[in-house]
Amino acid sequence: MSFFPGKDPTAGKPVESDAIAHVIAPRTVDLGDFAVRRALPSAQTRMVGPFIFFDHFGPAVFRSGQGIDVRPHPHIGLSTVTYLFDGEIVHRDSLGTAAPIRPGEINLMTAGRGIVHSERTGPELRATGSPIHGLQMWVALPAAKEEMEPGFAHHATSDFNTVTDNGTSVRVVIGDLYGARSPVATASETIFADVRLKAGSTLPLDAGHEERALYILAGEVEIAGDRHGANRLLVLRPGDALSVRALADSHLVIVGGAPMDGPRHIWWNFVSSRKERIEQAKADWKAGHFQKVPGDEIEFIPLPEK
C-alpha cells in the first residue's frame, strides 16, 4: 500500500542524546478521511535494518459509505508488512489470495520478482462505517532473493508471544526479542515488536540487533534524559544498550534488524539493488505484463508520470 507519493520526511529537533542517531518527524498528508505519516525513507535515514518504508495511518473513523480503496498496484524486490491496531482491511493479490486483516494480526506479502495487490474496506464495514489505524512497512529483500517467487502469509493474534514485566508488554511480531521468537518467516534478520508501557515503567533495549528504531504511536518517553512524544521515529545508534522510560502510558513499536547487503533504489512501489530492474518493472506495469488480481480485475493504479 502506498497512500500518497511521499516526499522525504524531515529531521526533528536536534538530538542531544548519544543514544539516538536521528529523530525523524514524518511527513503527514491529510487524505480527507484519515492522515498518513511517512517516516521512512528519510533524508537522514534511508533504511533501518531491512525496513525501507514506514507509514503510520490513522487513527480515524470512516463514515457510512466510506473506506480504504487502494486499487491494484504492483511491487517488486520487497515484502510488505501490514499490522493493524484498529479496523479491518481486505487484501487481494495476483496469487489469488483474498484475506481480511484485523487488529493484532499480520500480513506479510513477498513481492519478489513481482506481485499485484489491492487493499480495500469490505462491503459490510463500508456500509456501517468503521475505524482504521495501523502501520504498513516495506522490508527490502537481500540481493540474492530479490527475484524469488512471490508469496503471502497471514498470522493470527494467537501466533505471537507477548512478554510482560512490571508495566511493560511486548508482543514479538517478527524476529527474536526478550527471549520470545515469532513464527513469521523472513528473508533476512528482521525485528518488529508492538510495545505498551505503563507510566513509570522502563523498557531495556540491548544491542543484540545492529540497527534499531522506535516509533512512538502515543504517550511520551524519556531516553538518556531527553523526552520524546508521539509520531516520531527515533533511530538508535548501533551497538548501544539503553532504557526507555514511560513518562505517561505509551504505545510504541520497535523495528530493525541486520543491515541490508548494499544500497537500495526505491521508485513508487518498486525496490531493487539495480536501477535497470526498476526501469524494467515500470515498463512491464505500463505494458500490462503483470498478472491481475482475481476479484479485483477492473481498476488499477496507472504508472505515475514522474
C-alpha positions as CSV (number, residue, x, y, z in Angstrom):
1,M,0.0,0.0,0.0
2,S,1.2,3.5,-0.8
3,F,-1.4,6.0,0.0
4,F,0.4,9.0,-1.4
5,P,3.5,9.9,-3.4
6,G,5.5,10.9,-0.4
7,K,8.5,13.2,-0.2
8,D,11.2,12.6,2.3
9,P,10.2,13.2,5.9
10,T,12.1,16.0,7.7
11,A,14.5,16.0,10.6
12,G,13.1,16.6,14.0
13,K,14.7,18.7,16.7
14,P,18.5,18.3,17.2
15,V,19.4,15.3,19.3
16,E,21.5,15.8,22.5
17,S,21.4,12.1,23.5
18,D,24.3,10.0,22.3
19,A,21.9,7.0,22.2
20,I,19.9,8.4,19.3
21,A,21.3,9.0,15.8
22,H,18.3,10.8,14.3
23,V,14.8,11.9,15.3
24,I,12.6,11.8,12.2
25,A,9.4,13.8,12.0
26,P,7.2,12.0,9.5
27,R,5.7,13.9,6.6
28,T,2.0,14.0,7.2
29,V,-0.6,14.1,4.4
30,D,-4.3,14.5,5.2
31,L,-6.3,12.4,2.8
32,G,-9.6,13.8,3.9
33,D,-10.9,10.8,5.9
34,F,-7.6,10.0,7.6
35,A,-4.0,11.1,7.9
36,V,-0.9,9.2,6.8
37,R,2.5,9.8,8.4
38,R,5.6,8.6,6.4
39,A,8.8,8.2,8.5
40,L,10.9,6.2,6.0
41,P,12.7,6.7,3.7
42,S,14.0,10.0,5.1
43,A,16.9,12.3,4.1
44,Q,18.8,11.3,7.3
45,T,18.0,7.6,7.3
46,R,17.1,5.6,4.2
47,M,16.7,2.3,6.0
48,V,16.7,0.7,9.4
49,G,17.8,-2.9,9.1
50,P,15.8,-4.1,6.1
51,F,13.0,-1.5,6.7
52,I,12.9,0.9,3.7
53,F,9.4,2.3,4.1
54,F,7.3,3.1,7.2
55,D,3.8,4.5,7.0
56,H,1.5,5.2,10.0
57,F,-2.1,5.7,9.1
58,G,-5.0,6.9,11.3
59,P,-6.4,6.7,13.8
60,A,-9.6,7.7,12.1
61,V,-13.3,6.6,11.8
62,F,-14.8,6.2,8.4
63,R,-18.4,7.4,8.0
64,S,-21.0,5.1,6.4
65,G,-20.2,4.5,2.8
66,Q,-16.5,5.4,3.1
67,G,-13.4,3.3,3.5
68,I,-10.0,2.4,2.1
69,D,-9.7,1.9,-1.7
70,V,-6.2,1.2,-2.7
71,R,-6.6,-0.1,-6.2
72,P,-4.5,-2.9,-7.7
73,H,-0.8,-1.9,-8.0
74,P,2.5,-3.8,-8.4
75,H,5.6,-4.4,-6.2
76,I,9.0,-6.0,-6.8
77,G,12.0,-6.6,-4.6
78,L,10.4,-6.3,-1.2
79,S,8.0,-7.7,1.4
80,T,5.1,-5.6,2.7
81,V,4.3,-5.8,6.4
82,T,0.7,-4.7,7.3
83,Y,-0.3,-4.5,11.0
84,L,-3.5,-3.0,12.4
85,F,-4.4,-1.6,15.8
86,D,-8.0,-1.0,14.8
87,G,-10.3,-1.7,11.9
88,E,-10.1,-4.1,9.0
89,I,-8.6,-4.2,5.5
90,V,-9.4,-6.8,2.9
91,H,-6.2,-7.9,1.0
92,R,-6.4,-9.4,-2.5
93,D,-3.4,-10.3,-4.7
94,S,-2.4,-11.8,-8.0
95,L,-1.7,-15.2,-6.3
96,G,-5.4,-15.5,-5.7
97,T,-5.3,-14.5,-2.0
98,A,-8.4,-12.9,-0.5
99,A,-8.0,-12.3,3.2
100,P,-9.1,-9.7,5.7
101,I,-6.6,-8.4,8.3
102,R,-7.8,-7.4,11.7
103,P,-6.1,-5.9,14.8
104,G,-3.1,-7.8,16.1
105,E,-2.8,-9.9,13.0
106,I,-0.1,-9.5,10.4
107,N,0.0,-9.8,6.6
108,L,3.4,-10.5,5.1
109,M,3.3,-10.3,1.3
110,T,6.6,-11.0,-0.5
111,A,6.7,-9.5,-4.0
112,G,10.0,-11.0,-5.1
113,R,10.0,-10.9,-8.9
114,G,6.6,-9.3,-9.0
115,I,3.1,-9.3,-7.4
116,V,0.0,-7.1,-7.7
117,H,-2.4,-6.5,-4.8
118,S,-5.3,-4.3,-3.7
119,E,-6.4,-3.2,-0.2
120,R,-9.9,-2.1,0.5
121,T,-12.6,-1.8,3.2
122,G,-15.0,-4.8,2.9
123,P,-18.7,-4.1,1.9
124,E,-20.1,-4.8,5.4
125,L,-17.9,-2.3,7.2
126,R,-18.2,0.2,4.3
127,A,-22.0,0.1,4.8
128,T,-21.8,0.8,8.6
129,G,-18.6,2.9,8.8
130,S,-15.6,1.7,10.8
131,P,-12.3,2.8,12.5
132,I,-8.9,2.4,10.9
133,H,-5.5,2.6,12.5
134,G,-2.3,0.8,11.6
135,L,1.1,0.5,10.0
136,Q,2.4,-0.5,6.6
137,M,6.1,-1.1,6.3
138,W,8.2,-2.5,3.5
139,V,11.3,-4.6,4.1
140,A,13.9,-4.9,1.2
141,L,14.9,-8.4,0.2
142,P,18.5,-9.5,0.1
143,A,20.0,-9.1,-3.4
144,A,20.1,-12.9,-3.9
145,K,16.4,-13.1,-3.1
146,E,15.1,-10.1,-5.0
147,E,13.7,-12.3,-7.8
148,M,12.3,-15.0,-5.6
149,E,8.8,-16.4,-6.2
150,P,6.1,-14.1,-4.7
151,G,4.2,-15.3,-1.7
152,F,1.7,-14.3,1.0
153,A,1.5,-15.3,4.7
154,H,-1.1,-14.3,7.3
155,H,-0.7,-14.8,11.0
156,A,-3.4,-14.5,13.6
157,T,-3.0,-12.9,17.0
158,S,-2.7,-16.2,18.7
159,D,0.5,-16.9,16.8
160,F,2.5,-14.3,18.7
161,N,4.2,-14.4,22.1
162,T,3.8,-11.5,24.5
163,V,6.4,-10.8,27.2
164,T,5.2,-8.8,30.2
165,D,7.1,-7.4,33.2
166,N,6.5,-4.5,35.6
167,G,4.1,-2.5,33.5
168,T,5.7,-3.4,30.1
169,S,4.1,-5.5,27.5
170,V,6.0,-6.6,24.3
171,R,4.3,-8.5,21.5
172,V,7.1,-10.0,19.4
173,V,5.6,-9.9,15.9
174,I,8.7,-10.6,13.8
175,G,12.1,-11.9,14.9
176,D,13.5,-12.6,18.3
177,L,13.3,-10.3,21.3
178,Y,13.3,-10.7,25.1
179,G,13.6,-14.5,24.8
180,A,10.5,-14.8,22.6
181,R,10.5,-15.8,18.9
182,S,7.9,-15.1,16.2
183,P,6.8,-17.8,13.8
184,V,6.9,-15.3,10.9
185,A,9.5,-16.3,8.3
186,T,11.6,-13.5,6.8
187,A,14.3,-13.4,4.1
188,S,16.8,-11.6,6.4
189,E,17.2,-10.8,10.1
190,T,14.2,-8.6,11.0
191,I,12.6,-7.4,14.2
192,F,9.2,-5.9,14.8
193,A,7.5,-5.6,18.2
194,D,4.4,-3.9,19.5
195,V,5.1,-2.4,22.9
196,R,2.8,-1.0,25.6
197,L,4.3,0.8,28.6
198,K,2.5,2.0,31.8
199,A,3.6,5.4,33.1
200,G,6.7,5.0,35.2
201,S,7.7,1.6,33.6
202,T,11.1,1.1,31.9
203,L,11.9,-1.0,28.8
204,P,15.5,-2.1,28.4
205,L,16.9,-2.3,24.8
206,D,20.1,-4.3,24.3
207,A,22.4,-4.1,21.4
208,G,21.7,-7.6,20.1
209,H,20.3,-6.3,16.8
210,E,22.6,-3.9,15.0
211,E,20.0,-1.5,13.6
212,R,17.0,-0.4,15.6
213,A,14.4,2.3,15.8
214,L,11.5,3.2,17.9
215,Y,8.3,4.7,16.6
216,I,6.1,6.4,19.2
217,L,2.4,6.0,18.5
218,A,1.1,7.6,21.7
219,G,2.3,8.9,25.0
220,E,5.8,10.2,25.9
221,V,9.0,8.5,26.8
222,E,12.4,9.5,28.1
223,I,15.7,8.2,26.8
224,A,19.0,9.3,28.4
225,G,17.3,12.4,29.8
226,D,15.6,13.5,26.5
227,R,11.8,13.5,26.2
228,H,10.1,12.3,23.0
229,G,6.4,12.5,22.2
230,A,4.1,10.8,19.7
231,N,4.6,10.5,16.0
232,R,8.4,10.4,16.0
233,L,10.8,7.8,14.7
234,L,13.8,7.5,16.9
235,V,16.7,5.9,15.1
236,L,19.1,4.4,17.6
237,R,22.9,4.3,17.4
238,P,24.2,0.8,16.6
239,G,25.9,-1.0,19.5
240,D,24.3,1.0,22.3
241,A,22.2,-0.5,25.1
242,L,19.7,1.9,26.5
243,S,16.5,2.2,28.6
244,V,13.2,3.7,27.6
245,R,11.2,5.2,30.5
246,A,7.5,5.9,30.0
247,L,6.5,9.4,31.3
248,A,2.9,8.5,30.5
249,D,1.0,5.5,29.4
250,S,2.7,4.9,26.0
251,H,2.4,2.8,22.9
252,L,5.4,2.3,20.5
253,V,6.9,-0.2,18.1
254,I,10.4,-1.5,17.7
255,V,11.7,-2.1,14.1
256,G,15.1,-3.1,12.8
257,G,17.4,-6.0,12.1
258,A,20.6,-6.7,10.2
259,P,21.9,-4.0,7.8
260,M,21.0,-4.6,4.2
261,D,23.6,-6.0,1.8
262,G,24.1,-2.8,-0.1
263,P,22.1,0.3,-1.0
264,R,18.6,0.0,-2.5
265,H,16.8,2.1,-5.1
266,I,13.1,2.9,-4.5
267,W,10.7,4.3,-7.0
268,W,6.9,4.3,-6.5
269,N,6.2,0.7,-5.3
270,F,9.4,-0.8,-6.7
271,V,12.6,-1.6,-4.7
272,S,15.7,-3.1,-6.1
273,S,19.5,-3.1,-5.8
274,R,19.6,-2.4,-9.6
275,K,18.2,0.7,-11.3
276,E,17.7,-1.1,-14.5
277,R,15.4,-3.6,-12.8
278,I,13.1,-0.8,-11.7
279,E,13.0,0.5,-15.2
280,Q,12.0,-2.9,-16.4
281,A,9.2,-3.1,-13.8
282,K,8.0,0.3,-14.8
283,A,7.8,-0.8,-18.5
284,D,6.1,-4.1,-17.5
285,W,3.4,-2.4,-15.5
286,K,2.7,0.2,-18.2
287,A,2.5,-2.6,-20.8
288,G,0.1,-4.7,-18.7
289,H,2.5,-7.6,-18.2
290,F,1.9,-8.1,-14.5
291,Q,-0.9,-10.6,-13.5
292,K,-4.3,-9.3,-12.5
293,V,-5.9,-9.6,-9.1
294,P,-8.7,-12.2,-9.1
295,G,-11.9,-10.5,-7.8
296,D,-10.5,-7.0,-8.4
297,E,-9.6,-7.1,-12.1
298,I,-11.2,-3.9,-13.4
299,E,-9.5,-1.0,-11.6
300,F,-5.7,-0.3,-11.3
301,I,-3.3,2.5,-10.4
302,P,-1.6,3.8,-13.5
303,L,2.2,4.2,-13.6
304,P,3.0,7.7,-12.3
305,E,4.3,10.2,-14.8
306,K,7.2,11.2,-12.6
